[in-house]
Amino acid sequence: MFVVKANEGTEYQALNHFNMWGTRKIGAPEGAKNITVSISEFLPNGGATMSASEKERVYFCLRGEVSIGDEQGNHYLLKENDMIYIPPGEKRDMAVQGLVAARVLVMVING
């Protein structure tokens, strides 16, 4: 068991993301084997381009609003306390909506 304090974590740059910064809170380097938990901070006009991952993901919107789009042209608006599950291999993009910076809790299953 271990605790990660609010001011702890490892900063990272996420591939295909823009106007954002991330802080990994839990992952392999910290001792977790099958999950990575990060906080992604997106500035207004920030987001991610259409891409896929081979890992399961859950996005939980902590602040602001983000639109998640899929390859079929569907868009899902996440507001505070909304979440979305993205299965392995499914492409998605993301865009901050409005002028409020967005904060998203990202959970990635590695196993």
N, C-alpha and C positions, 0 to 999 in steps of 0.2 A: 504494500500500500504506500502511496506517496501523495503529497499535497502539492499543487501548483498554485502559487499566489498570483494575485492580479497583475503584479509588475514583473512576473517571470515568464519566460518563453524564449523562443528562438525566432528572430525575424527571417522571413524568406520572401522571394519573388516568385509568383506563380506564373507558369507558362501560359500564354494566350490571355493574360489579364492586363488591364490598363487602368491608370488612375486608382491604384489600390496598393495596400501593403498588408502583409500577413504576419501573424505571430502563431507559430506552432506551440501549443500548450502541452500536448501529450502525443508521443509517437515513439518510434523505435529508439532514438537516442536517449529518451527520458525513461525507458524501461517498458513501455507498452509493446506488445507483439503484434496484435491484430487490429488495432485501431489508431488512427491519427485524428486528433481534435485540434482545430485551429480557429482563430478569429481572423476574418477578412474584413478590412476597413476599406470601403469604397467612397471616393469623393463623388460629388455630383458629376454626371457624365462619365462615371467609371463603369467598368463591367468586364465581361469576358467574351471573346469571340467564339463562334461555333466550333466545338471540339468534343471529343469523347474521352472517357477514361475506362480502363478495364476493371476499375474498382467501384464498388457500391458507394454512393454518397447520399448524405442527408444535409440539406441546408436549412438552418433555422434562423429566421430573420429576427435580430435583436433590436434593431433600430432602423428607421427609414422604410423605404419601399424599393423592392427590386422586382424586375420582370424576368422570368425565366422562359426562354423560347426553345421549342424543339424543331426538328427537321421538317415536320409536317406543317409548320407555320402557327402552331398553337402557342399562346403566351399565357403564363400563369403569374398573376400579381401576388407577391408575398408582402404582407404588411407585418408589423410588429407581432411576434409570437406565432406567425404562420411558419410552416415547414413544408419541404418537398423532398421526396425520395427519388433518386435518379439511379436506375439499374446500370450494371456494367455494360459498356459499349454504346450506351445511348448518348447521342450528341445533344448538346445544349449550349445556349449562350445566355448571357446575363447583362442587364442594363439597370442602372440606378434610375429611379423615377423621381422627378422633382429636384428640389434644391437642397434637400437634407442629406447629409452623408449617411451611408448605410453601413450597418455592422451585421455581419453574418457569421454564425457559428457553423463551422464546416466539420462534419464527421465523415471520415473515410474508413471503410472496412478493408484492411489489408490482407486478410487471411482467406 
